Amino acid sequence: MQTDKVLKNATLTIYNSLGLQVKQISNINGQIITVQRDNLPGGLYYFQLTEDNQTFATDKLVITDN
């Protein structure tokens, strides 16, 4: 994932379709965010990107099983 904004100490939080937090990545710096799938099953997720306790991006994320 890539942003137009240069991030400094940002946090990416991923939620499942029920609104439960399933993953969080902290201390993000720069413009590129690498998200490891780990044990997340295929499905629809939502993410929130925050910096300095302010949300500046929210969107959907679809994980597919190939």
TIVO-317487 format. One record per residue (C-alpha): residue number from 1; chain; x, y, z. Coordinates in steps of 0.25 Angstrom, whole numbers, plus 5000, padded with zeros to 4 digits. Each point is the difference from the previous one (the first is absolute). Layout:
# TIVO-317487
 pos unit   c1   c2   c3
 NUM    A    X    Y    Z
...
# end
This chain:
# TIVO-317487
 pos unit   c1   c2   c3
   1    A 5000 5000 5000
   2    A 5005 5014 4997
   3    A 4996 5014 5005
   4    A 5002 5014 4994
   5    A 5003 5004 5014
   6    A 5014 4998 5006
   7    A 4996 4992 5013
   8    A 5007 5002 5013
   9    A 4997 4991 5012
  10    A 4986 4996 4994
  11    A 4992 4988 5003
  12    A 4992 4991 4991
  13    A 4988 4993 5007
  14    A 4993 4989 4992
  15    A 4986 4995 5004
  16    A 4991 4988 4996
  17    A 4986 5002 4994
  18    A 4995 4999 5014
  19    A 5008 5012 5004
  20    A 5010 4992 5009
  21    A 5014 5004 4999
  22    A 5008 4989 4994
  23    A 5014 5006 4998
  24    A 5008 5013 5003
  25    A 5013 5005 4994
  26    A 5006 5012 5008
  27    A 5012 5009 4998
  28    A 4998 5001 4985
  29    A 5009 5010 4993
  30    A 5001 5004 4985
  31    A 4990 4998 4989
  32    A 5000 4985 4999
  33    A 4993 4991 5009
  34    A 5002 4985 4999
  35    A 4989 4991 5006
  36    A 5003 4986 5003
  37    A 4988 4991 4999
  38    A 5004 4991 5011
  39    A 4988 4991 5004
  40    A 4989 5009 4995
  41    A 4990 4992 4992
  42    A 4995 5005 4987
  43    A 4988 5010 5001
  44    A 4997 5015 5001
  45    A 5007 5009 5010
  46    A 5001 5014 5003
  47    A 5012 5008 5004
  48    A 5002 5013 5007
  49    A 5013 5008 4998
  50    A 5003 5010 5012
  51    A 5012 5010 5003
  52    A 5000 5008 5012
  53    A 4987 4995 5005
  54    A 4993 5005 4987
  55    A 4994 4991 4990
  56    A 5004 5004 4986
  57    A 4996 4987 4992
  58    A 4990 4989 5001
  59    A 4996 4990 4989
  60    A 4997 4986 4997
  61    A 5010 4988 4998
  62    A 4996 4987 4993
  63    A 5009 4988 5003
  64    A 4998 4989 4990
  65    A 5004 4985 5000
  66    A 5006 4996 4987
# end
